[in-house]
Amino acid sequence: MSPCPSTWSATSPAPTGEDADNLVWAREVRRGLDRLAAEQREVLELAYFGGRTQVEIASELGLPLGTVKARMFRGLRRMGHTMGIRRQ
């Protein structure tokens, strides 16, 4: 599952510096996700790429809502640490 398309056609506007920054950020996010435990990655992908709520994820996976929330919290915290993002 790729969060960012990497193809431009001749009729597309030329990529900008912002496009390049977004592509770099998307790659960093993908690397961060790839470093997570499968259970954490699954709930984060369903939420952020699949557009599902925590309640929907819990129902779909047959998990308690608290388990989904904990996996999301721990996954986001670990991604922040591995990507060098610190809360202020």
Backbone as CSV, one residue per row, in Angstrom:
resi,resn,N_x,N_y,N_z,CA_x,CA_y,CA_z,C_x,C_y,C_z
1,MET,0.849,-1.165,0.000,0.000,0.000,0.000,0.896,1.230,0.000
2,SER,0.911,1.981,-1.087,1.731,3.168,-1.190,0.892,4.402,-0.946
3,PRO,1.267,5.238,0.034,0.464,6.399,0.362,0.616,7.552,-0.617
4,CYS,1.560,7.468,-1.546,1.828,8.611,-2.400,2.181,8.139,-3.805
5,PRO,1.420,8.564,-4.832,1.776,8.163,-6.188,3.089,8.807,-6.595
6,SER,3.854,8.121,-7.419,5.155,8.658,-7.807,5.263,8.842,-9.314
7,THR,4.136,8.955,-10.007,4.182,9.123,-11.448,3.573,10.452,-11.852
8,TRP,4.221,11.106,-12.788,3.696,12.322,-13.377,3.716,12.138,-14.881
9,SER,2.700,12.637,-15.567,2.674,12.544,-17.026,3.123,13.881,-17.601
10,ALA,3.308,13.905,-18.913,3.736,15.125,-19.588,2.700,16.236,-19.442
11,THR,1.445,15.868,-19.220,0.396,16.872,-19.082,0.210,17.326,-17.640
12,SER,0.868,16.670,-16.712,0.790,17.070,-15.309,1.653,18.297,-15.086
13,PRO,1.276,19.130,-14.110,2.172,20.247,-13.785,3.507,19.710,-13.289
14,ALA,4.547,20.472,-13.500,5.875,20.055,-13.047,5.878,19.929,-11.526
15,PRO,6.560,18.910,-11.006,6.644,18.765,-9.553,7.300,19.995,-8.933
16,THR,6.832,20.356,-7.763,7.383,21.501,-7.047,8.247,21.019,-5.894
17,GLY,8.892,21.954,-5.230,9.664,21.616,-4.034,8.774,21.023,-2.964
18,GLU,7.530,21.522,-2.889,6.585,20.973,-1.917,6.249,19.521,-2.240
19,ASP,6.109,19.203,-3.544,5.860,17.818,-3.944,7.012,16.920,-3.504
20,ALA,8.225,17.399,-3.674,9.399,16.618,-3.273,9.417,16.413,-1.769
21,ASP,9.092,17.475,-1.023,9.039,17.352,0.436,7.985,16.336,0.854
22,ASN,6.828,16.369,0.205,5.754,15.429,0.524,6.166,13.999,0.220
23,LEU,6.873,13.800,-0.876,7.333,12.459,-1.232,8.351,11.948,-0.213
24,VAL,9.259,12.803,0.202,10.241,12.413,1.222,9.521,12.063,2.518
25,TRP,8.557,12.895,2.920,7.808,12.645,4.152,7.042,11.330,4.054
26,ALA,6.402,11.069,2.905,5.649,9.826,2.720,6.567,8.610,2.849
27,ARG,7.765,8.713,2.320,8.727,7.601,2.435,9.142,7.391,3.887
28,GLU,9.345,8.479,4.613,9.709,8.367,6.030,8.581,7.728,6.839
29,VAL,7.352,8.127,6.554,6.200,7.543,7.245,6.122,6.054,6.941
30,ARG,6.300,5.679,5.679,6.253,4.259,5.297,7.345,3.491,6.031
31,ARG,8.554,4.040,6.111,9.636,3.365,6.845,9.282,3.223,8.317
32,GLY,8.687,4.271,8.889,8.265,4.209,10.292,7.229,3.127,10.508
33,LEU,6.264,3.030,9.601,5.237,1.985,9.705,5.854,0.598,9.577
34,ASP,6.804,0.462,8.659,7.433,-0.845,8.435,8.199,-1.339,9.662
35,ARG,8.593,-0.440,10.544,9.345,-0.822,11.740,8.446,-1.240,12.905
36,LEU,7.148,-1.049,12.756,6.218,-1.372,13.838,5.878,-2.852,13.871
37,ALA,5.404,-3.293,15.020,4.832,-4.635,15.129,3.620,-4.691,14.202
38,ALA,3.352,-5.856,13.650,2.257,-6.010,12.686,0.924,-5.524,13.242
39,GLU,0.663,-5.771,14.524,-0.612,-5.374,15.128,-0.757,-3.857,15.184
40,GLN,0.341,-3.160,15.465,0.307,-1.700,15.509,0.164,-1.129,14.107
41,ARG,0.928,-1.668,13.173,0.870,-1.211,11.781,-0.528,-1.397,11.210
42,GLU,-1.151,-2.526,11.491,-2.475,-2.830,10.951,-3.505,-1.780,11.365
43,VAL,-3.577,-1.454,12.651,-4.589,-0.500,13.098,-4.296,0.906,12.572
44,LEU,-3.027,1.288,12.478,-2.697,2.611,11.960,-3.011,2.720,10.472
45,GLU,-2.727,1.680,9.706,-3.058,1.710,8.282,-4.564,1.755,8.064
46,LEU,-5.316,1.003,8.851,-6.774,1.034,8.716,-7.320,2.423,9.045
47,ALA,-6.742,3.074,10.045,-7.223,4.396,10.457,-6.805,5.480,9.464
48,TYR,-5.529,5.542,9.141,-5.024,6.668,8.362,-5.121,6.469,6.852
49,PHE,-4.971,5.257,6.366,-5.080,5.019,4.929,-6.454,4.473,4.556
50,GLY,-7.106,3.802,5.508,-8.420,3.227,5.251,-9.571,4.103,5.700
51,GLY,-9.274,5.166,6.441,-10.302,6.099,6.869,-11.290,5.547,7.882
52,ARG,-10.897,4.506,8.602,-11.811,3.911,9.577,-11.630,4.540,10.950
53,THR,-12.706,4.549,11.713,-12.641,5.020,13.095,-12.120,3.894,13.973
54,GLN,-11.770,4.236,15.205,-11.312,3.212,16.142,-12.414,2.203,16.415
55,VAL,-13.641,2.656,16.511,-14.771,1.745,16.742,-14.922,0.784,15.563
56,GLU,-14.801,1.296,14.339,-14.898,0.439,13.153,-13.762,-0.577,13.107
57,ILE,-12.566,-0.146,13.455,-11.416,-1.053,13.466,-11.631,-2.158,14.486
58,ALA,-12.080,-1.793,15.671,-12.327,-2.787,16.722,-13.349,-3.811,16.248
59,SER,-14.405,-3.348,15.630,-15.448,-4.254,15.144,-14.905,-5.156,14.038
60,GLU,-14.202,-4.575,13.091,-13.674,-5.325,11.948,-12.669,-6.398,12.380
61,LEU,-11.839,-6.066,13.355,-10.804,-7.005,13.791,-11.245,-7.889,14.958
62,GLY,-12.426,-7.620,15.498,-12.916,-8.411,16.622,-12.116,-8.175,17.893
63,LEU,-11.708,-6.925,18.098,-10.894,-6.569,19.264,-11.658,-5.607,20.159
64,PRO,-11.331,-5.593,21.450,-11.898,-4.552,22.316,-11.399,-3.176,21.864
65,LEU,-12.237,-2.163,22.027,-11.866,-0.803,21.642,-10.588,-0.359,22.355
66,GLY,-10.441,-0.705,23.621,-9.240,-0.336,24.375,-7.971,-0.899,23.765
67,THR,-8.048,-2.088,23.198,-6.885,-2.709,22.556,-6.495,-1.923,21.307
68,VAL,-7.488,-1.519,20.525,-7.222,-0.724,19.319,-6.578,0.600,19.720
69,LYS,-7.126,1.261,20.730,-6.580,2.541,21.178,-5.141,2.385,21.664
70,ALA,-4.873,1.344,22.421,-3.522,1.113,22.941,-2.541,0.846,21.803
71,ARG,-2.941,0.042,20.829,-2.056,-0.258,19.694,-1.759,0.998,18.889
72,MET,-2.773,1.834,18.704,-2.562,3.076,17.968,-1.629,4.007,18.743
73,PHE,-1.868,4.158,20.025,-1.038,5.037,20.847,0.416,4.574,20.830
74,ARG,0.615,3.297,21.079,1.990,2.768,21.126,2.668,2.836,19.769
75,GLY,1.910,2.553,18.718,2.473,2.628,17.369,2.870,4.043,16.992
76,LEU,2.004,5.011,17.273,2.328,6.405,16.969,3.509,6.894,17.795
77,ARG,3.554,6.490,19.052,4.672,6.888,19.916,5.984,6.302,19.382
78,ARG,5.954,5.037,18.991,7.181,4.411,18.473,7.604,5.049,17.158
79,MET,6.632,5.325,16.279,6.971,5.996,15.018,7.612,7.354,15.290
80,GLY,7.064,8.091,16.238,7.633,9.389,16.576,9.068,9.282,17.035
81,HIS,9.342,8.278,17.863,10.718,8.077,18.350,11.641,7.682,17.198
82,THR,11.212,6.751,16.353,12.098,6.283,15.276,12.292,7.340,14.195
83,MET,11.314,8.241,14.059,11.424,9.303,13.040,12.024,10.579,13.617
84,GLY,12.344,10.574,14.916,12.968,11.718,15.540,12.026,12.869,15.826
85,ILE,10.735,12.566,15.988,9.742,13.594,16.283,9.521,13.613,17.786
86,ARG,9.651,14.773,18.367,9.472,14.923,19.821,8.270,15.813,20.102
87,ARG,7.483,15.414,21.087,6.342,16.239,21.502,6.856,17.454,22.248
88,GLN,6.157,18.560,22.054,6.576,19.798,22.740,5.537,20.186,23.748
